[in-house]
Amino acid sequence: MNSSTYEIIDSCEDIDFGEVSGLLKYYGLSDLDSDTQRQVFRNSYVTIFVKKKDELIGVGRAISDGISQGAIYNIAVKDEYRGKGIGKRIVDEILKRLSGCNVILYTHPKHIGLYEHWGFRRMSTSYARFPEEKHYEQEGFFTD
Ligand SMILES: CC(C)(COP(=O)(O)OP(=O)(O)OC[C@H]1O[C@@H](n2cnc3c(N)ncnc32)[C@H](O)[C@@H]1OP(=O)(O)O)[C@@H](O)C(=O)NCCC(=O)NCCS
């Protein structure tokens, strides 16, 4: 998709968080409601929204200290706009704003190849603690 046909926005100001919440719920990335999602994005160091005219077609965010460490979450692109480089563009826009930081992410097991395709490397030393550990265990997030 020609990048002049969509707009990259990094501010939460004019974003409809109902759309953000809907998109992330639809793809199973987060089930938070729109007000909570607004808080989550406002509290993030980097937020990226992709809009085509008034339609939100992609989203992504990162938490960070802005200097040394960052973590990417909630990368999603609407079905009908996939395979056109928008997902990678969102990640690249985030990485640009985290320049100089070590950047980590975790993803669903089915997307591991995708992030390798986008230049990320698998780590052998990462650990996690999740309140809803059973769910992640069932989905195959843990190796132990
Ligand atoms: C993952 C997602 C964001 C990708 O968005 P997209 O706009 O289609 O991505 P892009 O077009 O930039 O890149 C797709 C590229 O990755 C490749 N790819 C896609 N899935 C892959 C996989 N599992 N393994 C390896 N490569 C993969 C494609 O072949 C394509 O390659 P190309 O650029 O060389 O042609 C999108 O599919 C999505 O929103 N999925 C649902 C939400 C989700 O699961 N997000 C990830 C969890 S954090």
Ligand as a Chemical Component Dictionary entry (heavy atoms), coordinates in Angstrom:
data_LIG
# 
_chem_comp.id                   LIG 
_chem_comp.type                 NON-POLYMER 
_chem_comp.pdbx_formal_charge   0 
_chem_comp.three_letter_code    LIG 
# 
loop_
_chem_comp_atom.comp_id 
_chem_comp_atom.atom_id 
_chem_comp_atom.alt_atom_id 
_chem_comp_atom.type_symbol 
_chem_comp_atom.charge 
_chem_comp_atom.model_Cartn_x 
_chem_comp_atom.model_Cartn_y 
_chem_comp_atom.model_Cartn_z 
_chem_comp_atom.pdbx_ordinal 
LIG C1  C1  C 0 0.809  -9.367  12.443 1  
LIG C2  C2  C 0 0.243  -8.189  11.626 2  
LIG C3  C3  C 0 0.325  -6.935  12.465 3  
LIG C4  C4  C 0 1.036  -8.021  10.331 4  
LIG O1  O1  O 0 0.559  -6.861  9.669  5  
LIG P1  P1  P 0 0.800  -6.615  8.093  6  
LIG O2  O2  O 0 0.440  -5.218  7.796  7  
LIG O3  O3  O 0 0.126  -7.681  7.316  8  
LIG O4  O4  O 0 2.381  -6.825  8.010  9  
LIG P2  P2  P 0 3.352  -6.410  6.806  10 
LIG O5  O5  O 0 2.578  -6.339  5.532  11 
LIG O6  O6  O 0 4.137  -5.236  7.195  12 
LIG O7  O7  O 0 4.367  -7.616  6.808  13 
LIG C5  C5  C 0 3.955  -8.881  6.479  14 
LIG C6  C6  C 0 5.241  -9.663  6.137  15 
LIG O8  O8  O 0 5.492  -10.604 7.168  16 
LIG C7  C7  C 0 5.426  -11.921 6.633  17 
LIG N1  N1  N 0 4.789  -12.768 7.640  18 
LIG C8  C8  C 0 3.538  -12.696 8.111  19 
LIG N2  N2  N 0 3.336  -13.652 9.065  20 
LIG C9  C9  C 0 4.518  -14.315 9.170  21 
LIG C10 C10 C 0 4.964  -15.408 9.977  22 
LIG N3  N3  N 0 4.154  -15.997 10.878 23 
LIG N4  N4  N 0 6.247  -15.812 9.823  24 
LIG C11 C11 C 0 7.069  -15.229 8.923  25 
LIG N5  N5  N 0 6.709  -14.179 8.146  26 
LIG C12 C12 C 0 5.452  -13.737 8.266  27 
LIG C13 C13 C 0 4.608  -11.777 5.369  28 
LIG O9  O9  O 0 4.920  -12.838 4.493  29 
LIG C14 C14 C 0 5.079  -10.437 4.860  30 
LIG O10 O10 O 0 6.355  -10.568 4.256  31 
LIG P3  P3  P 0 6.921  -9.530  3.146  32 
LIG O11 O11 O 0 6.912  -8.166  3.772  33 
LIG O12 O12 O 0 8.313  -10.002 2.864  34 
LIG O13 O13 O 0 5.987  -9.643  1.996  35 
LIG C15 C15 C 0 -1.235 -8.503  11.244 36 
LIG O14 O14 O 0 -1.283 -9.753  10.595 37 
LIG C16 C16 C 0 -2.193 -8.518  12.426 38 
LIG O15 O15 O 0 -2.739 -7.481  12.794 39 
LIG N6  N6  N 0 -2.472 -9.687  13.029 40 
LIG C17 C17 C 0 -3.431 -9.785  14.130 41 
LIG C18 C18 C 0 -2.897 -9.172  15.365 42 
LIG C19 C19 C 0 -1.656 -9.891  15.842 43 
LIG O16 O16 O 0 -1.668 -11.100 16.004 44 
LIG N7  N7  N 0 -0.564 -9.125  16.053 45 
LIG C20 C20 C 0 0.738  -9.649  16.426 46 
LIG C21 C21 C 0 0.780  -9.979  17.839 47 
LIG S1  S1  S 0 1.785  -8.828  18.748 48 
# 
loop_
_chem_comp_bond.comp_id 
_chem_comp_bond.atom_id_1 
_chem_comp_bond.atom_id_2 
_chem_comp_bond.value_order 
_chem_comp_bond.pdbx_ordinal 
LIG C1  C2  SING 1  
LIG C2  C3  SING 2  
LIG C2  C4  SING 3  
LIG C2  C15 SING 4  
LIG C4  O1  SING 5  
LIG O1  P1  SING 6  
LIG P1  O2  DOUB 7  
LIG P1  O3  SING 8  
LIG P1  O4  SING 9  
LIG O4  P2  SING 10 
LIG P2  O5  DOUB 11 
LIG P2  O6  SING 12 
LIG P2  O7  SING 13 
LIG O7  C5  SING 14 
LIG C5  C6  SING 15 
LIG C6  O8  SING 16 
LIG C6  C14 SING 17 
LIG O8  C7  SING 18 
LIG C7  N1  SING 19 
LIG C7  C13 SING 20 
LIG N1  C8  SING 21 
LIG N1  C12 SING 22 
LIG C8  N2  DOUB 23 
LIG N2  C9  SING 24 
LIG C9  C10 SING 25 
LIG C9  C12 DOUB 26 
LIG C10 N3  SING 27 
LIG C10 N4  DOUB 28 
LIG N4  C11 SING 29 
LIG C11 N5  DOUB 30 
LIG N5  C12 SING 31 
LIG C13 O9  SING 32 
LIG C13 C14 SING 33 
LIG C14 O10 SING 34 
LIG O10 P3  SING 35 
LIG P3  O11 DOUB 36 
LIG P3  O12 SING 37 
LIG P3  O13 SING 38 
LIG C15 O14 SING 39 
LIG C15 C16 SING 40 
LIG C16 O15 DOUB 41 
LIG C16 N6  SING 42 
LIG N6  C17 SING 43 
LIG C17 C18 SING 44 
LIG C18 C19 SING 45 
LIG C19 O16 DOUB 46 
LIG C19 N7  SING 47 
LIG N7  C20 SING 48 
LIG C20 C21 SING 49 
LIG C21 S1  SING 50 
# 
